[in-house]
């Protein structure tokens, strides 16, 4: 019916005909599928709805959140229908209602909840249909104020037919009054399940708390999910003790509210802190204890710690130990490790999860389990399968790795005018086979040419991390990759911790203390996607890719070489399956600062277009993807009856043949699918 919409019908029993049963049940038709809706149940539908009501017509409340409507069938009124937008507690800043409302019989039509008599003139007209039955037609655009009053309230008698299209412009805060019952119930439950129970309220934030917005936004790393229309949580829980996590799981389950788990907020598509249904955020940032034991070369690190904090605590104890993890210091340990995790030492030591020895997790029953208690299947699953599908990761025990006192880095840039195509082609042949101590990342970006005025070119940046000194690095490069023309003067020698500062884009000489600062340098609007390349892309192929990148304008690539240790570990060793046979991983990357829908459409279209263009050059059957480069474009689940088949679409891309084993583990540890999100691992259908 509408270009942007999904059409839904709710039919009651009576003079209006339809498919109702007359016993408090209604039909809901979404995307051609009819499901039963019990009165009082919360459903959701995309922009646009059509409602057909019988004589027992219902009171309905709708609310726009982002590009969703919540629809609640609340109660039956005699002889008529009441339709209003109350938002389930969310005050709507601005809602446009583009509506054609036909009410058979007498009634009252109002634009802002106050009501008004039916009559001729203005936006309200009375006319008769072919049978001479009086009808009311309303064609209006109504803005809803902050007070939360209803929009386009129609009270009619007799058989009613209502068709409404809504365009959502923004949602405001959730009022405390609207969430009192949820908050009070949740608080009481937490108090009963936490020891000690005092000051529990100090770890809870509702939208009426002055600090709510600050706490929510402090760990949002993508501005696409920090707008007025982004759905907000009912409550944010900021646990300070493990018992707080246990209680939060128990209590969220008791009140049947979705629990989103956030450790660092770097989930690219925001699913650790955004949902289209009512939800609570369990924000782990206070659980950040790190205990390093150099004698055993291990460390316990809590999920809310950042990678920068981990590197700093290792450096405090040793100058010759490190850990193979990411280069962004504000990334949270919990999400990074549970989704795989990689860094500049992956060719030497593998992924972060290849160096995990033990873990603690809170399961769906609120129990704390270590490796022995959880068993090897669950321990396997949370090392690359995404911890949030199985429980709440409290901490990991990791194996530290040896690093030399001196490591070396370089950055060399080449444009197309400087023979970049030939060098990139050769990089593909050597980067995964070169000395395992060497990692050479390749950045590819469309830039303005410095030699051809007014034209665009491609800049290829080769950025290295080498576990050794400059002399040995130059020797390795001259032997295996002379095309780059590396000279010793291009190299910088430093300690391992200084190399992590270098890779995090800090200026030379920056204090290591900066790793304790959780505030990122900047937060942009962004989108990321991923692919795997298993065969060398020809020079002709590269040239066609350059042309496409220049045509699109801004989207770039990050090529990360594999090989080395990555090829030695079987793909079933952990849920992360992208091992031998992969030359390099692609990250598609676009950032922007312009606000607004048009900018979002432009840059999202760019990156999706480039992703589509790359189809002939990347892995197939399935086309692989990296879980920690979260990408909702490749598939989502609504966690309904089709969750297994829906999950299989993205699950095979992320996990290949490991998907069904993950589903098996999920079915054993969380058969009712309490721990769920838009790309979670579902249980088998037969077990639900």
Secondary structure, 3 states (H helix, E strand, C coil): CCCCCCCCCCCCCCCCCCCCCCCCEEEEEECCEEEEEECCCEEEECCCEEEEECCCCEEEEEEEECCEEEEEEEEECCCCCEEECCHHHECCCEEEEEEEEEEECCEEEECCCCCCECCCCCCEEEEECCCCCEEEEEEECCCCCCCCCCCCEEEECCCEEEEEEEEEEECCCECHHHHHHHHHHHHHHHHHHCCCCCCHHHHEEECCCCCHHHHHHHCCCCHHHCCCCCCCCCEEECCCCHHHHHHHHHHHHHCCCEEEEECCCCCCCCCCCCCCCCEEEEECCCCCCEEEECCCCEEEEECCCEHHHHHHHHHHHCCCEECCCCCCCCCEHHHHHHCCCCCCCHHHHCCHHHHEEEEEEECCCCCEECHHHHCHHHHHHCCCCCHHHCCEEEEEEEECEECCCCEEEEEEEEEHHHCHHHHHHHHHHHCCCCCCCEEEEEEEEEEECCCCCCCEEEEEEEEEEECCCHHHHHHHHHHHCHHHCCCHHHEEEECHHHHHHHHCCCCCCCCHHHHHCCCCCCCCEEEEEEEEECCCCCHHHHHHHHHHHHHHCCCEEEEEECCCHHHHCCCCCCCCCCCCCCCEEEEEEEEECCCCHHHHHHHHHHHHHHHHHHHHHCCCCCCCCCCCCCCHHHCCCCCCCCHHHHHHHHHHHHHHHHHHHHHHHHHHHCCCCCCCCCCCCCCCHHHC
